[in-house]
């Protein structure tokens, strides 16, 4: 409006007449603003030049939808919304398992170790303390009494106990004192070491034995099926029974090529899938 008034003051008589008409049009627009604001978005957009960007409102709508997604309880999300929220590939085979461990606080969707932020579902591998914590949370969900008697006194004597992040110490206490996990010959816990698939099979077998003794699960003890793996000869002698046990009880299996990959590191999605499979068998 200031710009129009300036033109009225500086132009010729003819110009002033033209600009006066423009000024009246501008004033009419402001005076009838309520009417203009009542027009639909489509009608307003139709009057805009072709080179005007009209994507702002659409972007705002997308942002609002994303904010609403994060505001929702995870259990109220569809699988597609859950995958979007946690940045999982669409229609992932592991989506139900990841949902199970997050919604039941068995595994964290994100966290910090040594000040570094990480997002676990695509990590190369889990380590001993994160596996211990997941098993501990799984057992606590099955029955809190299973974990209540392990106060963590013995595990504190381990030379590297102080290296275990505070977040994972309850899990370490439960797993090491119950015999689900063991230290090395020098009593080191090695919390940051990765766990191979055959090592995890042994850990899982010991965990399930604890659940079975508590009357929480019924399992098969058949240990003859591991010869079906194309790389069965690569299994360590001490791991063969545990791998067969896990396969028989539909907890772990081979890849699309029929290989178990015993020395491969257990990954977050695999850990989530195993604990989800186990939950389907709990009484």
C-alpha positions in Angstrom: 0.0 0.0 0.0 2.9 2.4 0.7 4.3 1.7 -2.7 0.9 2.7 -4.4 0.7 5.9 -2.3 4.2 6.8 -3.4 3.2 6.5 -7.0 0.2 8.7 -6.5 2.4 11.4 -5.1 5.1 11.3 -7.8 3.4 10.6 -11.1 1.8 12.7 -13.8 -1.9 13.6 -13.7 -2.7 10.7 -16.1 -0.6 8.4 -14.1 -2.2 9.6 -10.9 -5.6 8.7 -12.3 -4.5 5.2 -13.2 -2.7 4.6 -10.0 -5.7 6.0 -8.1 -7.8 3.2 -9.7 -5.2 0.7 -8.6 -5.2 2.1 -5.1 -9.0 1.8 -4.9 -8.7 -1.8 -6.1 -6.2 -2.6 -3.4 -8.3 -1.0 -0.7 -11.3 -2.9 -1.9 -9.3 -6.1 -1.6 -8.4 -5.4 2.0 -11.9 -4.3 2.9 -13.4 -7.5 1.5 -10.7 -9.7 3.0 -13.2 -11.9 4.8 -14.8 -12.8 1.5 -11.4 -13.6 -0.1 -10.4 -15.8 2.8 -13.5 -17.8 2.5 -12.5 -18.9 -1.0 -11.3 -22.4 -1.5 -7.6 -23.2 -1.8 -8.3 -24.4 -5.3 -10.0 -21.2 -6.4 -7.2 -19.1 -5.0 -4.5 -21.2 -6.7 -6.3 -20.9 -10.0 -5.7 -17.1 -10.0 -1.9 -17.5 -9.3 0.7 -17.2 -12.1 2.2 -20.5 -13.4 5.6 -19.8 -11.8 4.3 -19.4 -8.3 5.3 -22.3 -5.9 2.1 -23.7 -4.3 3.8 -26.7 -2.5 4.1 -25.1 0.9 0.7 -26.3 2.1 1.3 -29.8 0.9 4.7 -29.9 2.7 3.1 -28.6 5.9 0.5 -31.4 5.6 3.2 -34.0 5.2 5.1 -32.6 8.3 1.9 -32.7 10.3 1.3 -36.3 9.3 4.8 -37.2 10.3 4.4 -35.5 13.7 1.1 -37.3 14.2 2.9 -40.6 13.4 5.5 -40.0 16.1 2.9 -38.9 18.6 1.0 -42.2 18.2 1.5 -45.2 20.5 3.5 -47.9 18.6 0.7 -50.4 19.2 -1.8 -48.1 17.3 0.3 -48.0 14.2 -0.3 -50.0 11.1 2.7 -52.1 9.8 3.3 -49.5 7.1 3.3 -46.6 9.6 5.6 -48.6 11.9 8.0 -49.2 9.1 8.0 -45.5 8.2 8.5 -44.4 11.8 11.5 -46.7 12.4 12.8 -46.4 8.9 12.4 -50.1 8.0 12.1 -51.3 4.4 8.5 -51.7 3.3 6.9 -55.1 3.8 10.0 -56.4 5.7 10.0 -60.0 6.7 11.2 -58.9 10.2 8.6 -56.1 10.8 6.4 -58.3 13.1 9.5 -59.3 15.1 10.8 -55.7 15.4 7.3 -54.6 16.5 7.3 -57.3 19.1 10.6 -56.4 20.7 10.0 -52.6 20.6 6.4 -52.7 21.8 7.4 -55.0 24.7 10.6 -53.1 25.6 12.8 -56.1 24.9 15.1 -54.2 22.5 15.5 -50.4 22.2 14.7 -48.7 18.9 17.7 -46.4 19.5 20.2 -45.7 22.2 23.7 -44.5 23.1 26.9 -46.4 23.9 30.0 -44.4 24.7 28.2 -41.3 23.6 27.6 -42.6 20.1 24.0 -42.8 18.8 23.1 -45.9 17.0 20.0 -47.4 15.3 20.1 -51.1 15.8 18.1 -52.8 13.1 20.8 -52.6 10.4 23.9 -52.9 12.7 26.5 -55.4 11.4 26.1 -57.3 14.6 24.9 -57.3 18.2 27.5 -57.6 21.0 27.4 -59.7 24.2 26.0 -57.0 26.5 23.1 -56.1 24.1 22.2 -59.8 23.6 22.3 -60.3 27.4 20.0 -57.3 27.9 17.5 -58.6 25.3 17.4 -62.0 26.8 17.0 -60.5 30.3 14.0 -58.4 29.1 12.5 -61.3 27.3 12.7 -63.4 30.5 11.3 -60.6 32.6 8.3 -60.4 30.2 7.7 -64.1 30.5 7.8 -64.0 34.3 9.5 -61.4 36.5 10.3 -64.1 39.0 12.7 -65.6 36.5 15.1 -62.6 36.8 14.4 -61.5 40.4 16.9 -63.8 42.2 20.0 -62.6 40.3 21.3 -59.7 42.2 24.6 -59.4 40.2 27.0 -59.9 43.1 29.2 -62.5 41.4 29.4 -60.8 38.0 30.8 -57.7 39.6 33.9 -59.7 40.4 34.7 -60.0 36.7 37.9 -57.9 35.7 36.0 -56.0 33.0 32.7 -55.5 34.7 33.2 -51.7 34.8 33.2 -51.8 30.9 29.5 -52.8 30.8 27.3 -49.7 30.3 24.9 -49.1 33.1 22.0 -49.7 30.9 23.0 -53.3 30.3 24.2 -54.4 33.8 21.0 -56.0 34.9 21.0 -58.1 31.7 24.6 -59.1 32.2 24.0 -60.0 35.9 21.1 -62.3 34.9 22.7 -64.0 31.9 26.1 -64.6 33.5 24.9 -65.6 37.0 22.2 -67.9 35.6 24.7 -69.6 33.3 23.0 -68.5 30.1 26.3 -66.8 29.1 29.8 -67.4 30.4 33.0 -65.5 30.6 36.3 -66.7 29.2 38.9 -68.8 30.9 40.2 -65.7 32.6 36.7 -64.7 33.8 36.5 -61.8 31.5 32.9 -61.0 30.3 34.0 -59.3 27.0 30.8 -57.2 26.8 31.7 -55.6 23.5 32.6 -58.8 21.7 30.3 -59.8 18.9 28.4 -63.2 19.1 28.6 -65.7 16.2 25.5 -67.5 15.2 26.7 -70.8 16.6 27.6 -69.1 19.9 24.2 -67.5 20.0 22.6 -71.0 19.4 24.4 -72.2 22.5 23.2 -69.2 24.5 19.7 -69.7 23.3 19.7 -73.3 24.2 20.7 -72.5 27.8 18.1 -69.8 28.0 15.3 -72.1 26.9 16.5 -74.8 29.3 15.9 -72.3 32.1 12.4 -71.5 30.7 11.7 -75.2 30.5 12.7 -75.9 34.1 10.3 -73.0 35.1 7.5 -74.7 33.2 7.2 -71.9 30.7 7.9 -73.9 27.5 7.9 -77.4 26.1 10.7 -78.2 23.7 12.0 -81.0 21.6 15.5 -82.4 22.4 16.1 -83.9 18.9 19.7 -83.0 17.9 19.9 -84.9 14.6 18.8 -82.4 12.0 21.9 -80.1 11.7 23.2 -82.4 8.9 20.7 -80.7 6.6 22.8 -77.5 6.5 25.1 -77.3 3.5 27.9 -76.0 5.8 27.3 -78.4 8.7 30.9 -79.5 8.5 31.8 -75.9 9.6 30.0 -76.1 12.9 32.3 -76.3 15.9 31.9 -79.6 17.8 30.6 -77.9 20.9 27.9 -76.0 18.8 26.3 -78.9 16.9 23.8 -80.0 19.5 22.8 -76.3 20.2 22.3 -75.5 16.5 20.2 -78.7 16.0 18.2 -77.8 19.1 17.4 -74.3 17.8 16.5 -75.6 14.3 14.3 -78.4 15.7 12.4 -75.9 17.9 11.9 -73.4 15.0 14.0 -70.7 16.6 16.9 -70.5 14.1 17.3 -71.7 10.5 19.6 -71.4 7.6 19.7 -68.9 4.7 18.1 -69.2 1.3 21.1 -71.4 0.2 20.6 -73.9 3.0 23.7 -72.7 5.0 23.7 -71.9 8.7 26.7 -69.6 8.5 27.9 -70.6 12.0 30.7 -68.0 12.2 28.6 -65.1 11.0 27.7 -62.5 13.6 24.2 -62.5 15.0 22.4 -59.3 13.8 19.7 -57.2 15.4 16.9 -58.3 13.2 17.9 -62.0 13.7 17.9 -61.5 17.5 14.5 -59.9 17.3 13.2 -62.7 15.1 14.4 -65.4 17.4 12.9 -63.8 20.5 9.6 -63.3 18.6 9.6 -66.9 17.5 10.2 -67.9 21.1 7.3 -65.8 22.3 5.0 -67.9 20.1 5.8 -71.0 22.1 5.6 -69.6 25.7 2.8 -71.1 27.7 
